[in-house]
Amino acid sequence: MCASSSLRSYEQAVQRLNGLQTNARLLEALRKSGQAMNQRSIPEMRQFIERLGYKVSDLDRLNAIHVAGTKGKGSTSAICESILRRLKVAGSEGEQRALTTGLFTSPHLIEVRERIRINGQPIAKHLFAKYFFEVWDALERTKPGNADDIPEKPQYFRYLTLMAFHTFMKEGVDVMLLEVGMGGSYDATNVIEKPVVCGITSLGFDHVPLLGTTLADIAWHKAGVMKPGVPAFTVPQAEEAVPVLQQRAEELQASALTRILSTDIAKIGKSKFGMPGAYQKVNGALAVALCKEWIAQRKRAGVTLVGEDDALSGGLETAMWPGRAQIYTAKQYPAIRWYLDGAHTKESMQVCADWFLDEYKSLPDDNKTTNKQILLFNCTKGRDGLILLKALADLHLTSVPFARIVFCTNDAYRPGSNDGPTDQINHTVTRDDDLTVQKELAAAWDTLIAKNTNESGIKAEIDIQPSVQDAVNSIDAYVTQNNVQHPRVLVTGSLYLIGGLLTVLKADVR
């Protein structure tokens, strides 16, 4: 030990990790220059892995399922994990043990340890600290000296990726479910050389400054996870993306690129499935295909796996992924139902609106009065509020009227309040005391409904708050003052907003 145990706590690990976050101004400059996704990313990750004492080829032992895409890659990875965790591995004498899974996703909602899971559970705080400092110390021992072009330590996401690899190697997982952070070709996770199978979820427009302004550009980046001799699966895609995916599959020498069929998706619809929302059936169908391929390949490699049918059915039935089409009730506000969905693209926002409409339609008629629906919304800087809010404005005008719209920042608590956990610190965002983004969102909402009124003539009240805690207090006060019975609050626009809300509501880490 090079430091006392008191300096090796989970909190100390998170503090050091936060120090690796890219400064907001630097990040914005990189976005504008297009240099953030440079070709040095993968070579640098290889160097970091070697500095930990591994060879990149050692990661082949993790038998990865690598998942890229714009929408649903986290959900798909979680469904895969839910399925494979239920398998048994049989030994040479017939003895059986549970298959061990490792799941790496981003972002986290409440605590950063959610990103690294063993058998579906976030790793314990003491294990997070243990593996964090093992990586930290190894990088300290192997500092590259005074070379300006070689970083001493990776930035935040790369560090967590490196730490996930180390954790899964030490824990001896049988399979690693690996979600791409952003893009694909230059993402830190793409350092792996031989996954068992790759998946590409539905593509849409996100991270446009870095990935490109056309769906073809975005498809090129996402398809970069395909590898020589490795099969890949994808879901039905927009016409513009299909030839690019096929071209990249040939260029990268994938053994096959298989598209999930509508009949596969329909089968999920007929199964017991734990994830609400129509679009999750697409993710479920992709997850089933990825798992079946993974199982087949592991069997060909001589591994005896038991209970495939039960794993598929049970994994689908119990699959869950917090913050996506989730309904939550907090102990502090038992009367309020929070409808949480981290949608943050045009396409996923429409899916969110459809899900909320389905939930609304399922209510008894006497529980549909207009003062019951509240919208809590934010999106990160750089996203177009007019585009993201359109599906919700249409919902308000035609089907589900909102009595109140609350726009707030993603900060769980006001900056400087010292109420928030270290896990919620985000240096990649510039603080804006003027709440410029939230005011722009309010203006965008007004623009969308300026020429329309909903059928009941209800015009939503607009409220702007500096933090999630302030927004929750405002909503609670509105509900109390207006004696609203069984209020429903749709919370969407950003996974960081969902995480901030769950933090304020003291939700358990799941």
C-alpha positions in Angstrom: 0.0 0.0 0.0 1.3 3.4 -0.9 -1.3 5.3 1.1 -3.3 4.7 4.2 -6.5 2.8 3.9 -8.5 5.9 4.7 -7.3 7.4 1.4 -8.3 4.2 -0.4 -12.0 4.5 0.1 -14.7 4.5 -2.5 -15.2 8.2 -2.1 -11.5 8.9 -2.6 -11.5 6.7 -5.7 -14.5 8.7 -7.2 -12.8 12.0 -6.3 -9.6 11.0 -8.2 -11.7 9.6 -11.1 -13.6 12.9 -11.3 -10.2 14.6 -11.7 -9.9 12.8 -15.0 -13.0 14.4 -16.5 -12.4 16.5 -19.5 -12.8 20.2 -18.8 -16.0 21.6 -20.3 -14.2 24.3 -22.3 -11.6 21.9 -23.7 -14.3 19.4 -24.5 -16.2 22.0 -26.5 -13.1 23.0 -28.4 -12.4 19.4 -29.3 -16.0 18.9 -30.5 -15.7 22.0 -32.8 -12.4 20.9 -34.2 -13.4 17.3 -34.6 -10.3 16.0 -32.8 -12.0 14.2 -30.0 -12.4 11.0 -32.0 -8.9 10.8 -33.4 -7.1 7.8 -34.5 -4.8 7.9 -31.4 -7.6 6.6 -29.2 -7.2 2.9 -29.8 -3.3 2.9 -29.8 -3.3 4.8 -26.5 -5.8 2.3 -25.0 -3.4 -0.5 -26.1 -0.6 1.2 -24.3 -2.7 1.6 -21.1 -3.6 -2.1 -21.2 0.0 -3.1 -21.6 1.0 -0.8 -18.7 -1.4 -2.8 -16.5 0.5 -5.9 -17.4 -1.9 -7.4 -19.9 -1.7 -8.0 -23.6 -4.7 -6.8 -25.6 -5.2 -10.4 -26.7 -5.7 -11.4 -23.0 -9.1 -9.7 -23.3 -10.2 -12.4 -25.7 -10.7 -14.6 -22.6 -13.6 -12.3 -21.6 -15.7 -13.7 -24.5 -17.2 -10.3 -25.2 -20.5 -9.4 -26.7 -19.9 -5.9 -28.1 -22.9 -3.6 -28.6 -22.9 -0.3 -30.5 -25.8 1.9 -31.7 -27.7 5.1 -31.0 -30.7 3.9 -29.2 -31.1 0.9 -27.0 -27.5 -0.3 -26.7 -27.5 -0.2 -22.9 -30.9 -1.9 -22.8 -29.8 -4.6 -25.2 -26.6 -5.2 -23.2 -28.7 -5.5 -20.0 -31.1 -8.0 -21.6 -28.2 -10.1 -22.8 -26.8 -10.1 -19.3 -30.1 -11.1 -17.8 -30.3 -14.0 -20.2 -26.8 -15.3 -19.9 -26.7 -15.0 -16.1 -29.2 -17.8 -15.9 -27.1 -20.3 -17.8 -25.1 -23.1 -16.0 -21.7 -24.3 -17.0 -21.2 -28.0 -16.7 -17.8 -29.5 -15.8 -16.2 -32.7 -17.1 -17.8 -34.8 -14.3 -21.2 -33.3 -14.6 -21.0 -30.7 -11.8 -22.6 -27.4 -12.6 -21.9 -23.8 -11.7 -23.6 -20.5 -12.5 -22.1 -18.6 -15.4 -20.5 -15.4 -14.3 -21.3 -12.2 -16.2 -19.6 -8.8 -16.4 -21.5 -5.8 -17.7 -20.0 -2.5 -18.6 -22.3 0.4 -19.5 -22.6 4.2 -19.4 -23.6 6.6 -18.0 -24.4 5.8 -14.4 -27.6 7.2 -12.8 -26.7 7.5 -9.1 -23.3 6.0 -8.4 -20.4 5.4 -10.8 -20.1 1.8 -9.7 -23.3 1.1 -11.6 -21.2 1.1 -14.7 -19.4 -2.1 -13.8 -21.6 -5.0 -12.8 -20.9 -8.6 -11.8 -23.9 -11.0 -12.2 -26.2 -8.0 -12.8 -25.2 -6.1 -9.6 -23.1 -3.0 -9.4 -19.8 -4.0 -7.8 -19.5 -3.3 -4.1 -17.9 0.0 -3.0 -14.9 -1.8 -1.5 -14.3 -3.7 -4.8 -14.6 -0.6 -6.8 -12.0 1.1 -4.6 -9.7 -2.0 -4.7 -9.7 -2.3 -8.5 -9.6 1.5 -9.1 -6.4 1.8 -7.1 -4.8 -1.3 -8.6 -5.2 0.4 -12.0 -4.1 3.8 -10.6 -1.0 2.4 -9.0 0.0 0.4 -12.1 -0.3 3.6 -14.2 1.8 5.5 -11.6 4.5 2.9 -11.7 4.7 3.0 -15.5 4.6 6.8 -16.1 6.0 7.5 -19.6 8.4 10.2 -18.4 8.5 13.6 -20.1 7.0 12.5 -23.4 4.4 15.2 -24.3 2.4 13.1 -26.6 1.9 10.1 -24.2 -0.7 10.7 -21.5 0.1 9.5 -18.0 -3.5 8.4 -17.4 -6.6 8.0 -19.5 -9.5 10.4 -19.4 -12.6 9.5 -17.3 -14.4 7.1 -19.7 -11.3 5.5 -20.9 -10.2 4.9 -17.3 -13.5 3.3 -16.4 -13.2 1.1 -19.5 -9.7 0.1 -18.5 -10.9 -0.6 -15.0 -13.8 -2.7 -16.2 -11.4 -4.9 -18.2 -9.2 -5.3 -15.1 -12.2 -6.0 -12.9 -13.6 -8.7 -15.2 -10.2 -10.3 -15.6 -9.7 -10.5 -11.9 -13.2 -11.7 -11.2 -12.9 -14.4 -13.9 -16.1 -13.6 -15.7 -17.3 -16.1 -18.4 -18.8 -13.3 -20.6 -18.3 -9.6 -20.9 -21.3 -7.5 -22.1 -19.6 -4.4 -23.4 -21.6 -1.3 -24.4 -19.9 1.3 -26.6 -19.6 4.7 -25.0 -19.9 6.9 -28.2 -19.6 6.0 -31.8 -17.7 2.8 -32.3 -14.6 3.0 -34.5 -12.6 5.2 -32.1 -14.4 4.3 -28.9 -12.2 3.1 -26.0 -14.1 -0.2 -25.8 -13.1 -1.0 -29.4 -9.6 -1.9 -28.3 -10.9 -5.5 -28.0 -9.7 -7.6 -30.9 -11.9 -10.7 -30.9 -15.3 -10.4 -29.4 -17.5 -13.5 -29.8 -20.3 -11.5 -31.5 -21.2 -7.8 -32.2 -24.5 -6.1 -32.2 -25.7 -2.7 -33.7 -28.9 -1.3 -32.3 -31.1 1.3 -34.0 -29.2 4.2 -35.5 -30.3 7.9 -35.2 -28.8 11.4 -34.9 -26.7 12.0 -31.8 -23.3 13.4 -31.1 -23.5 15.0 -34.6 -20.4 17.2 -34.2 -18.3 14.1 -33.6 -20.0 11.4 -35.6 -21.2 13.4 -38.7 -24.3 15.1 -40.0 -25.8 12.2 -42.0 -27.0 8.8 -41.0 -24.5 7.3 -43.3 -21.7 9.1 -41.4 -23.0 7.8 -38.1 -23.5 4.3 -39.4 -19.8 4.3 -40.5 -18.7 5.0 -37.0 -21.1 2.6 -35.3 -20.2 -0.2 -37.6 -16.5 0.1 -36.6 -17.0 -2.4 -33.9 -17.2 -5.2 -36.4 -14.2 -7.5 -36.5 -12.6 -10.0 -38.9 -14.2 -13.4 -38.6 -16.8 -12.2 -36.0 -20.5 -12.4 -36.8 -22.6 -9.2 -36.3 -26.3 -8.6 -35.9 -28.4 -5.5 -36.4 -32.0 -4.4 -36.3 -34.1 -2.9 -39.1 -32.5 0.3 -40.0 -33.3 3.4 -42.0 -32.6 2.9 -45.7 -29.7 5.3 -45.7 -27.8 3.3 -43.1 -28.1 -0.2 -44.6 -25.6 0.0 -47.5 -23.0 1.6 -45.2 -23.4 -1.2 -42.6 -23.0 -3.8 -45.4 -20.0 -2.1 -46.8 -18.3 -1.8 -43.5 -19.0 -5.5 -42.7 -17.2 -6.4 -45.9 -14.4 -3.9 -45.3 -13.8 -5.1 -41.7 -14.2 -8.8 -42.8 -17.1 -9.7 -40.4 -18.0 -13.3 -40.9 -21.7 -12.3 -41.4 -24.1 -9.3 -40.9 -27.5 -10.6 -40.0 -30.6 -8.3 -39.7 -33.2 -9.1 -37.2 -36.6 -9.8 -38.9 -40.0 -8.5 -38.0 -41.0 -12.0 -37.1 -38.2 -12.1 -34.5 -39.5 -8.9 -33.0 -43.1 -10.3 -33.0 -41.9 -13.3 -31.0 -40.7 -11.0 -28.2 -44.1 -9.4 -28.2 -45.7 -12.8 -27.5 -43.3 -13.6 -24.7 -43.3 -12.4 -21.1 -40.9 -9.4 -21.2 -39.9 -7.3 -18.3 -39.1 -4.1 -20.2 -42.1 -1.9 -21.0 -42.2 0.2 -24.2 -42.9 -1.1 -27.7 -39.4 -0.4 -28.9 -37.8 -2.6 -26.2 -39.1 -5.5 -28.1 -36.6 -4.7 -30.9 -33.8 -4.6 -28.4 -35.1 -7.9 -26.9 -35.0 -9.6 -30.3 -31.5 -8.4 -30.9 -30.4 -9.5 -27.5 -31.9 -13.0 -28.1 -30.0 -13.3 -31.4 -26.7 -12.2 -29.8 -27.1 -14.6 -26.9 -28.0 -17.6 -29.2 -24.9 -16.9 -31.3 -22.7 -16.5 -28.2 -24.1 -19.8 -26.8 -23.5 -21.6 -30.1 -19.9 -20.4 -30.4 -19.1 -21.3 -26.8 -20.4 -24.7 -27.3 -18.3 -25.1 -30.5 -15.3 -24.1 -28.3 -16.0 -27.1 -26.1 -17.9 -25.3 -23.2 -20.9 -27.3 -22.0 -23.8 -24.9 -21.2 -27.0 -26.0 -19.6 -30.5 -24.4 -19.4 -30.6 -22.4 -22.6 -34.4 -22.4 -23.1 -35.0 -21.4 -19.4 -32.3 -18.7 -19.6 -33.9 -17.2 -22.7 -37.4 -17.1 -21.3 -36.4 -16.2 -17.7 -33.9 -13.6 -18.8 -36.5 -11.8 -20.9 -39.2 -11.9 -18.2 -37.0 -10.4 -15.5 -35.0 -8.0 -17.7 -34.9 -4.5 -16.4 -32.9 -1.4 -17.0 -33.3 1.7 -14.7 -34.2 5.0 -16.2 -35.7 3.5 -19.4 -39.5 3.4 -19.5 -39.4 3.0 -15.7 -42.3 3.9 -13.3 -41.0 4.9 -9.9 -42.6 5.9 -6.6 -40.5 7.6 -3.8 -41.1 7.2 -0.1 -41.0 10.9 0.4 -43.6 11.6 -2.2 -45.9 8.5 -2.2 -48.7 10.2 -4.1 -46.5 11.0 -7.1 -45.8 8.5 -9.9 -42.6 9.4 -11.7 -42.4 8.1 -15.3 -38.7 8.0 -16.2 -37.2 7.7 -19.6 -33.8 8.9 -20.6 -34.7 9.5 -24.2 -32.4 12.2 -25.8 -32.8 11.9 -29.6 -35.7 12.7 -31.9 -36.5 9.1 -32.5 -36.2 7.9 -28.9 -38.3 10.9 -27.7 -41.2 9.7 -30.0 -40.9 6.3 -28.5 -41.0 7.9 -25.0 -44.1 9.9 -25.9 -45.8 6.7 -27.3 -45.0 4.8 -24.1 -46.4 7.6 -21.9 -49.5 7.7 -24.1 -50.0 3.9 -23.7 -49.7 4.2 -19.9 -52.2 7.1 -19.9 -54.7 5.1 -22.0 -54.5 2.2 -19.6 -55.8 4.4 -16.8 -59.5 4.5 -15.8 -61.4 7.4 -17.3 -61.9 9.1 -14.0 -58.2 9.3 -13.5 -57.4 11.3 -16.6 -58.2 14.8 -15.5 -56.0 17.4 -17.1 -54.3 18.6 -13.9 -52.6 15.3 -13.2 -49.8 15.3 -15.9 -46.6 17.2 -15.3 -43.5 17.2 -17.6 -40.0 17.6 -16.1 -37.5 18.1 -18.9 -33.9 19.0 -19.7 -31.5 18.2 -22.5 -27.7 18.7 -22.6 -26.3 21.7 -24.3 -26.0 21.3 -28.1 -29.2 19.4 -28.6 -32.0 21.1 -30.4 -35.0 21.7 -28.0 -37.4 22.2 -30.9 -36.6 18.8 -32.3 -36.7 17.0 -29.0 -39.8 18.6 -27.6 -41.9 18.2 -30.7 -43.1 14.7 -29.9 -44.1 15.9 -26.4 -45.8 19.0 -27.6 -47.8 16.9 -30.1 -48.7 14.6 -27.2 -49.8 17.6 -25.1 -51.9 19.0 -28.0 -53.6 15.8 -29.1 -53.8 13.2 -26.3 -52.2 13.8 -22.9 -52.4 17.5 -21.8 -49.7 18.6 -19.3 -50.8 21.1 -16.7 -47.3 22.1 -15.9 -43.9 22.0 -17.6 -40.8 22.2 -15.5 -37.4 22.9 -17.1 -34.3 22.4 -14.9 -30.6 21.7 -15.1 -29.2 18.2 -14.7 -27.6 19.2 -11.3 -29.2 17.1 -8.6 -28.6 20.0 -6.1 -27.6 23.6 -6.6 -23.9 23.9 -7.3 -22.1 24.7 -4.1 -24.7 23.2 -1.8 -22.5 20.2 -0.9 -25.6 18.1 -0.8 -24.8 15.9 -3.8 -22.7 12.7 -3.7 -19.3 12.8 -5.4 -20.6 10.5 -8.1 -22.9 13.3 -9.4 -20.0 15.8 -10.1 -19.7 16.6 -13.8 -16.9 18.8 -14.9 -17.8 18.4 -18.6 -20.6 20.9 -18.3 -20.2 24.6 -17.9 -22.3 26.1 -15.1 -24.8 28.6 -16.3 -26.3 30.6 -13.5 -28.5 32.4 -16.1 -30.2 29.0 -17.0 -29.8 29.9 -20.7 -30.6 26.4 -21.9 -33.7 26.1 -19.8 -35.0 29.4 -21.0 -34.3 28.4 -24.6 -36.3 25.1 -24.0 -39.2 27.1 -22.6 -39.1 29.3 -25.7 -39.0 26.3 -27.9 -42.1 24.8 -26.1 -44.0 28.1 -26.6 -43.0 28.1 -30.3 -44.3 24.6 -30.8 -47.7 25.3 -29.3 -48.1 28.9 -30.4 -50.5 28.2 -33.2 -52.4 25.5 -31.4 -54.3 24.8 -28.3 -55.2 21.3 -27.0 -58.7 20.2 -27.2 -59.6 21.1 -23.6 -58.0 24.5 -24.0 -55.4 23.9 -21.3 -52.2 25.8 -21.6 -49.4 24.4 -19.5 -47.8 26.6 -16.9 -44.0 27.0 -17.5 -41.6 26.7 -14.6 -37.8 27.0 -14.7 -35.6 25.8 -11.8 -31.8 25.7 -11.2 -31.6 22.1 -10.0 -33.5 18.9 -9.8 -34.1 19.3 -6.1 -35.7 22.7 -6.8 -37.8 21.2 -9.5 -39.0 18.4 -7.2 -39.9 20.9 -4.5 -41.7 23.0 -7.1 -43.7 20.0 -8.3 -44.5 18.9 -4.8 -45.7 22.4 -3.9 -47.9 22.5 -7.1 -49.4 19.2 -6.3 -50.2 20.2 -2.7 -51.6 23.6 -3.4 -53.8 22.4 -6.2 -54.9 19.2 -4.3 -53.8 17.1 -7.3 -54.8 13.4 -6.7 -52.5 10.7 -8.2 -50.2 13.1 -10.2 -48.1 11.7 -13.0 -44.7 13.3 -13.8 -43.0 12.4 -17.1 -39.2 12.9 -16.7 -37.2 12.8 -19.9 -34.7 14.4 -22.2 -31.4 13.2 -20.5 -30.2 10.2 -18.6 -28.3 12.7 -16.4 -31.6 14.3 -15.5 -33.0 10.8 -14.5 -29.9 10.2 -12.4 -30.2 13.5 -10.7 -33.9 12.8 -9.9 -33.2 9.4 -8.5 -30.4 10.9 -6.4 -32.7 13.5 -5.0 -35.5 10.9 -4.3 -32.9 8.8 -2.4 -33.5 5.8 -4.7 -31.6 2.6 -4.1 -28.7 1.9 -6.5 -29.8 -0.9 -8.8 
